[in-house]
Every structure is written in C-alpha cells, then in structure tokens.
Amino acid sequence: MTEQRGGQGVRWDLLLTGGDLLDPGSGRTGRHDVAVRDGRIAMVAPDLPHDAAAEVTDVTGRLVTPGLVDLHSHVYPGATYWGIDPDPVAWRSGVTTWVDAGSAGAYSFPAFAAASAGYRVRVPALLNISAVGLIAPVGESRELANCDVELAVATVRKHRKTIVGIKVRMDRHNVGAHGLTPLRRAVEAAQAGELPVMVHIGAGPPTIAQMLPLLRPGDIITHCASGIAAGPDGFDPAAKEAYQAGVLFDIGHGSGGFAFDVLEAQLAADMPPHAVSTDLHARSLHGPAFDLPTTMAKMLAVGMSLPQVVAATTVGPARALGLTGGVGTLGVGAPADIAVFAVQDGRFEYVDVHGQRRHSPTRLVNEVTYRAGRPLPPRLPQPVPPWIPLTDAQRHALADRERAVRHLLTPPLVGPDGLAEQFPRHGG
C-alpha cells in the first residue's frame, strides 16, 4: 500500500516501511525502514516517521535488498549475436546493475557506450580484448591482430567511467591454435589500466592449470562451475589452487556454463562462489538461466544460505569490480537502487544446463524494483532473434505469453462505473 503525503516537515521523497532488510554490504538485517531523497538512501533505521516522507509504501512481510548486481550479462542487442535489452527483465527481477561482459571490443565500444546510456539500469562494462567483440557466436580471438593491447588500453582510457575490467574467452572455440596468447594480452591491457580480467572458461585447451600462472589475485573466472570446463572428473584440482591464490569465482550460468554437481563439489571443498551471475543473453534468457532470481534459487538448492546468495549478487560483484558510490549496498548516500521480493517457501524444482535437477526450499519473486528511488516501469520483451535455437516448448510458451499479454491489454481498462466526467458539459 502506498500513501501520498505533502506539506511542511517532509524530508524524504519515499519511505519503504515494514520490510525485512537483508543488506550484506552494510551488515544490516531484519526489520528496517528505508528513506530516499533525491535518488539516494537518506536513512535506514527501524520505525522511521511516516509524516517525514512525501510517499510511504508499506512492504511489510517482504524482503528488501539492494538492487541486484549481475556480474555477467550481454546487453548489446542489434549489434551482437548474444545481446538483449536489459530493461524488460530488470523491472521484474530486481537487477539494477548489469555488467556487460565483453560484448564490445575497441572497434564498437563507443557505439555500445552510447546505446547503454539509454537504458534505465546501470551498465558498467568489461572491454573485450578482441576489438571485434561478440558479433558472432565464437572465434573473436582466432585472429590475433584483433587482440590489440594498445588499442584496448586507449579505449579504456577514453571510457574510464564505464569500463571496469577486461574480458577474454579462453576455450578452444575462441582462441583456436593461439593457446594462452589472448589471455596474456588481456592481462597486459588490464595491468596498464589497473583493472581485473574476467576469464571465460569452457572446452579446453587451455585448461585452468595452464592459465593459472597468468591469473592475478582479483582476476575473475566466470563459468566457474562449468561441467564442460571441469571435464569428466568433475572437479579440477587447479580450480582450488586458483581459488586459494585469490582468483575470484563467478557462476556465469548462461546456456552452457553451469552444472549442479560441479558447484556441489566446489562447495564441499569450501569454495563458495564470490559472485552469482546469470550470463544472461539471447540464448539463455528463455532458459535455462531465465533471470537472476532463478539463478539465485539454484544456489539455494545446493545448500548456500540466503545471506550468502544475496551477498554474491550485491556487494560481492560490486567489490570484485571496484564499483564505487555505494553500488550493491543500502548505506546512507548510496544510490537508491532497491529490490523488494516476496519470499516463497516450498519445494521448487530447477535444472542446470545439462538437465540435472535439484529442489530449492525458497524462491524470491520480485514485486518492485527501484532505480535511483523510482520504480522501474514495465517493459515488454523484444522478439527472439531468428538465429536463436528454441525448443518447441519454448516457442509454444512464448506464443502463449504473447496471447496472454494481448488478452490483458486489449479490453478497455475499466468499465463505465470506473470513469469520471473529465470535461463537464455545463461548466461551473
């Protein structure tokens, strides 16, 4: 329930009251109110005065978290094979910061920056070490001339406020016969810009063991629980060595990068992921990743706690990339990026990219997402690009959803009794 107020004594634009706060970045948990002014967090405390806010929204019984931070997504539609528009997902998922993981290289980064500035959500980016970026499914580093260190460094310097790291895809489909050379060049560019490197792992060679000597503390392995990268043994001892050396592990679910059994083995080895991300793109959006709350539920299904998972989708990724200004927390002065969820308990079935199934005791259902203190408005999703493979079930579900939206929006909004005479015939 939302109440509108006004008059003297109003200090805040918005007050969320009665919610159960879970903010690992500030250490606040439990019953707290959240006050917003000028797009930033003004105060967080139990029982703040309602009459000090212009708008009061009761979120009793709901979970309130910082706006979620997705460390790995691809949000450059119309220019890349993988790209999606984040806004139609953001308003219903709680994700306010979408880190684009290397969709653009140096050749296209100015256009990407201009496009992403038009989104309602925040989009920091990882620059692809390959100047051509992800215009095709694979192969961007097979031509080594594309991995131009000087050009990458110049691009970082020109777009320092947007670029927060360097991305390189290190599997045989992308590096071809060049082995570790693209990674070496990515690290060289990252060192010049004092940035971390995010390394996509997949079908070797190269293997984690081969890459490990080049990785630095604070660099990020994405698809850390990949069944493809883990190989037939399911657990690579080199992965634990990298973890212990300070390399950060990111889930990066995607359409091929997450296996329940690999994550379970890592958890048993005391290697929980530092970040839980979707790798949301045109091939994972309609399954198997779907969105970040779904990916979070999969973490709960293998025994991670809710505070662990929220930390790995807020302050964890923000710290990994050095996102400044309070992103990923609800501390006073931070951006008023807030997610409100209903917490549902039960037995919910989820599947990884290989068809393995697990059950989560809890799932989060987003009810409202605030960006800079304002609720994100609903947005319809874009059509699926024609090159994206879909199952018959996915196609039928998309058609059913379109019919349901049409059925919802086509009838008049209200009947005659729901209207008022806006312009009387006989004015007074």
C-alpha positions, 0 to 999 in steps of 0.5 A: 500500500502506498500513501501520498503525503505533502506539506511542511516537515517532509524530508524524504521523497519515499519511505519503504516501511515494514520490510525485512532488510537483508543488506550484506554490504552494510551488515544490516538485517531484519526489520528496517525502514528505508528513506530516499531523497533525491535518488539516494538512501537518506536513512535506514533505521527501524520505525522511521516517521511516516509524516517525514516522507512525501510517499510511504509504501508499506512492504511489510512481510517482504524482503528488501535488498539492494538492487541486484548486481549481475556480474555477467550479462550481454546487453548489446542487442542489434549489434551482437549475436548474444545481446538483449535489452536489459530493461524488460527483465530488470523491472521484474527481477530486481537487477539494477546493475548489469555488467556487460561482459565483453560484448564490445571490443575497441572497434564498437565500444563507443557505439555500445557506450552510447546505446547503454546510456539509454537504458534505465539500469546501470551498465558498467562494462568489461572491454573485450580484448578482441576489438571485434567483440561478440558479433558472432557466436565464437572465434573473436580471438582466432585472429590475433591482430584483433587482440590489440593491447594498445588499442584496448588500453586507449579505449579504456582510457577514453571510457574510464567511467564505464569500463571496469575490467577486461574480458577474454574467452579462453576455450578452444572455440575462441582462441583456436591454435593461439593457446594462452596468447589472448589471455596474456594480452588481456592481462597486459591491457588490464595491468596498464589500466589497473583493472581485473580480467574476467576469464571465460572458461569452457572446452579446453585447451587451455585448461585452468592449470595452464592459465593459472600462472597468468591469473592475478589475485582479483582476476575473475573466472566466470563459468566457474562451475562449468561441467564442460570446463571441469571435464569428466572428473568433475572437479579440477584440482587447479580450480582450488589452487586458483581459488586459494591464490585469490582468483575470484569465482563467478557462476556465469550460468548462461546456456552452457556454463553451469552444472549442479554437481560441479558447484556441489563439489566446489562447495564441499571443498569450501569454495563458495562462489564470490559472485552469482551471475546469470550470463544472461543473453539471447540464448539463455534468457528463455532458459535455462538461466531465465533471470537472476532470481532463478539463478539465485534459487539454484544456489539455494538448492545446493545448500548456500544460505540466503545471506550468502546468495544475496551477498554474491549478487550485491556487494560481492560483484560490486567489490570484485569490480571496484564499483564505487558510490555505494553500488550493491549496498543500502548505506546512507548516500548510496544510490537508491537502487532497491529490490523488494521480493516476496519470499516463497517457501516450498519445494521448487524444482530447477535444472542446470544446463545439462538437465540435472535437477535439484529442489530449492526450499525458497524462491524470491519473486520480485514485486518492485524494483527501484532505480535511483528511488523510482520504480522501474516501469514495465517493459515488454520483451523484444522478439527472439532473434531468428538465429536463436535455437528454441525448443518447441516448448519454448516457442509454444510458451512464448506464443502463449505469453504473447496471447496472454499479454494481448488478452490483458491489454486489449479490453478497455481498462475499466468499465463505465462505473470506473470513469469520471466526467473529465470535461463537464458539459455545463461548466461551473 
